Each structure stands twice: as structure tokens, then as C-alpha cells.
């Protein structure tokens, strides 16, 4: 019988293997031209972290090349027991896809506003009187999932997906995005032509708290630009030095959010022009491009999920099998401060402050 030390060593070895696989996948992304394609794929697996999306994609691709699965891309992914709950079973000979599962710890504090006051609770320890309890990520562990192409059994109730004509915008998307812009305290102003907003498709002005989008584009282009500007509103307050010091990455983030929102609504993502990773991931001083890509991608994914959760639109699936989507959704924490930008995970060392750029725009 394996000892606890043996089990721990096996888990650590598996984590090391997963980290090597993940690093290789991100390095390939950094040196290639697949950022937009990776985001479009991640939009269909947005219930998973970007790291896990890459791990699932890489392992499924290997399984397809080896002839173990019939479909070149994964579609619905779940754990062994979850597939059983849906009346399906994993086919004999199929290998699980290893992913990173979060390990949460419980922390308690009587003065939660003081970051240094939190103490970690033991697994069965009860908080003291007056203490506030919160959960936080303390590590990861290996977990196993399977794609639907690795299973057999009951048919899945596939929900309808949006079908769009060229130039058409998804029903309700424009209105939903405008509602979120206004909920963040910005006025939405449609303008007749680009000459009114510096020749751009759209403009976010933090000084005037105004978002403008030109109307002389087809509806699909307008919602794409509107999503781009909403991403600026959510992510790029000029009072945050990190966003003003790395304007190029801010534009990449905004266009990436727009791409993922479009992909989640079945829109054609070929028209999205995101600079190659090699052009921007190296612009953050003293940061490994791999770390910059991972941080940027996850920040984009979280912002996109927050926006999509606030829309009443028909969207493509998020990678969870139909029937499990509700439980996955219930586990996702809602951001109560969605209009306040979160700190970039790959923030560089602080530099002397400079004047803020109050406006973000997207060129043609």
C-alpha cells in the first residue's frame, strides 16, 4: 500500500509534468501566430481557466493524432463521474486529460480590511467569534477530465447556437453592451462618422466618462467595437499606472475581450486583428513573455466571462456538457466590482508616474 509520502511525491511529479506541458504550449503560442485562434477556442471553454484550456487542447490534439478520438477539437469536457451522471461512460482504452484543479483554503480575520490580519484555518477548525471567513487559492492539484468524444451513452441535449448572416449582430448584444457601459457610469454616444472620434471606430474617454462608436459600419462591426470599448472601461482606468505604461497591451486586451465575446456569440473572428504575441509580450520590462501571455489571457478571460454573465443573449456553450452547465455556473463567483479594473497579474516594477492618457480608441 502506497504511503502518504509516495502519494505526495506522485502528485508533485504529475504537477511538474503538467507545468512542463503547459509551458511548452504557451511558448508555442508566443512564437507562433495563433493568439486569436487560441482565444476563439478559449471562448468556447470559458468555464475553464486559460491554462486548463491550453492543456485540454494540447492533450486532445495528441489523442486525435494518435487516432484515439474521432474529432480534431474537443467540445464538451467533464470528469468521469460527471459523465456518469449524464448517462454516459468513458470508452475502454481512453486516457484522461490532466488539468490543474484549484485547492482552496479558509482564512479568518476580525479586521478583514487589514491584509496582514488573515489566518488560515485548519480543515475542521471553526472561526472565532466575530471573525469573517473567506476562501482563497492556496495551490493546485492534478485532476482528470474527458471529452465527449471519449465517451458513449445517452444523447446530450445540445442547446441551439446562434446563426448569423454576414455583417449581422447577435440579437440583444448591442443593447446589453450599452447597458453595461452605462452601469459603469459612462455615457454611450453613437456618432455618425469616424471624423468625430479621431478617425477611429470607437473611443473611450475616461475624463468625460463617455464611450463613442461610429454608426457608419455594419451592425457586427459596431458591436465588436462596442465590446472593445467596454473592455477598456472595465480594465484600463488611466489612474492605474500599469495600464497607462503598457498601452499596447491594453489594446491587445481590449481587442481580445471583443474577440472572445464575438466568438461566444458565433460571430466570425477572422476579422479580428490582434498583433502577434511576439510583438507585445516582450514589451513588459523584466517579465518572461510566457508569464505575460498567461497573465494577459487569464485577465481577458475573466473580464469576458464577467461581461457575458451580464448579457441576456443566446451564446455558444462554455465547454461544460449540457446538463452540467448550471452547476458549473453556480460555482463561478460573481464580481460585485466589475466596473473597477483588477490589477494585472503580470504587473511590472513601478516606474516614475507620468500624465495619464484619458482616452482609448481603436483604429480601423
C-alpha positions, 0 to 999 in steps of 0.5 A: 500500500502506497504511503502518504509520502509516495502519494505526495511525491506522485502528485508533485511529479504529475504537477511538474509534468503538467507545468512542463506541458503547459509551458511548452504550449504557451511558448508555442503560442508566443512564437507562433501566430495563433493568439486569436485562434487560441482565444476563439477556442478559449471562448468556447471553454470559458468555464475553464481557466486559460491554462486548463484550456491550453492543456485540454487542447494540447492533450486532445490534439495528441489523442486525435493524432494518435487516432484515439478520438474521432474529432480534431477539437474537443467540445464538451469536457467533464470528469468521469463521474460527471459523465456518469451522471449524464448517462454516459461512460468513458470508452475502454482504452481512453486516457484522461486529460490532466488539468490543474484543479484549484485547492482552496483554503479558509482564512479568518480575520476580525479586521478583514480590511487589514491584509496582514490580519488573515489566518488560515484555518485548519480543515475542521477548525471553526472561526472565532467569534466575530471573525469573517471567513473567506476562501482563497487559492492556496495551490493546485492539484492534478485532476482528470477530465474527458471529452465527449468524444471519449465517451458513449451513452445517452444523447446530450441535449445540445442547446441551439447556437446562434446563426448569423448572416454576414455583417449581422449582430447577435440579437440583444448584444448591442443593447446589453453592451450599452447597458453595461457601459452605462452601469459603469457610469459612462455615457454611450454616444453613437456618432455618425462618422469616424471624423468625430472620434479621431478617425477611429471606430470607437473611443473611450474617454475616461475624463468625460466618462463617455464611450463613442462608436461610429454608426457608419459600419455594419451592425457586427462591426459596431458591436465588436467595437462596442465590446472593445470599448467596454473592455477598456472601461472595465480594465484600463482606468488611466489612474492605474499606472500599469495600464497607462505604461503598457498601452499596447497591451491594453489594446491587445486586451481590449481587442481580445475581450471583443474577440472572445465575446464575438466568438461566444456569440458565433460571430466570425473572428477572422476579422479580428486583428490582434498583433502577434504575441511576439510583438507585445509580450516582450514589451513588459520590462523584466517579465518572461513573455510566457508569464505575460501571455498567461497573465494577459489571457487569464485577465481577458478571460475573466473580464469576458466571462464577467461581461457575458454573465451580464448579457441576456443573449443566446451564446455558444456553450462554455465547454461544460456538457449540457446538463452540467452547465448550471452547476458549473455556473453556480460555482463561478463567483460573481464580481460585485466590482466589475466596473473597477479594473483588477490589477494585472497579474503580470504587473511590472516594477513601478516606474516614475508616474507620468500624465495619464492618457484619458482616452482609448480608441481603436483604429480601423 
